[in-house]
């Protein structure tokens, strides 16, 4: 996910128009037209209004309500250890 696209995202759970980066596990940078573009490969997004967490998996933010998550997305969010800031993928 291009980091600069974050301002276009809206929380699907409560409709809040700001979603923040909670944590970045993996990132990379590419050069496009002599400009460095930062991408988030794996991470978590969080809505500051309803506190819903959304995973970024393989460059794709999963902006679904929790009831719509598939098992791998649930595992990604549930295994996030806020104290150690690590995630265990199942």
MOCOR-V242856 format. One record per residue. N is the residue number from 1. RES is the residue in one letter. PSI is psi in whole degrees, -180 to 180 (* if undefined). BURIAL is 1 if it has 24 or more other C-alpha atoms within 12 Angstrom, else 0. Layout:
# MOCOR-V242856
n->{N N}
res->{RES RES}
psi->{PSI PSI}
burial->{BURIAL BURIAL}
This chain:
# MOCOR-V242856
n->{1 2 3 4 5 6 7 8 9 10 11 12 13 14 15 16 17 18 19 20 21 22 23 24 25 26 27 28 29 30 31 32 33 34 35 36 37 38 39 40 41 42 43 44 45 46 47 48 49 50 51 52 53 54 55 56 57 58 59 60 61 62 63 64 65 66 67 68 69 70 71 72 73 74 75 76 77 78 79 80 81 82 83 84 85 86 87 88 89 90}
res->{X X X X X X X X X X X X X X X X X X X X X X X X X X X X X X X X X X X X X X X X X X X X X X X X X X X X X X X X X X X X X X X X X X X X X X X X X X X X X X X X X X X X X X X X X X}
psi->{130 127 -35 -3 -3 -37 -8 -10 147 141 122 -18 -45 -10 2 140 15 128 135 157 120 -44 145 123 -34 135 165 164 137 153 123 117 50 23 133 127 124 133 145 118 -47 136 -170 139 151 138 124 -16 -50 -3 19 138 135 129 151 116 124 48 1 118 132 94 74 156 152 -35 -18 -7 144 169 -40 -35 -39 -43 -40 -46 -41 -30 4 119 105 -28 -40 -9 46 166 145 115 135 *}
burial->{1 1 1 0 0 1 0 0 1 1 1 1 0 0 0 0 0 0 1 1 1 1 1 1 1 0 0 0 0 0 0 0 0 0 0 0 0 0 1 1 0 1 1 1 1 1 1 0 0 0 0 1 1 1 1 1 1 0 0 0 1 1 1 1 0 1 0 0 0 0 0 0 1 1 0 1 1 0 0 1 0 0 0 0 0 0 1 0 0 0}
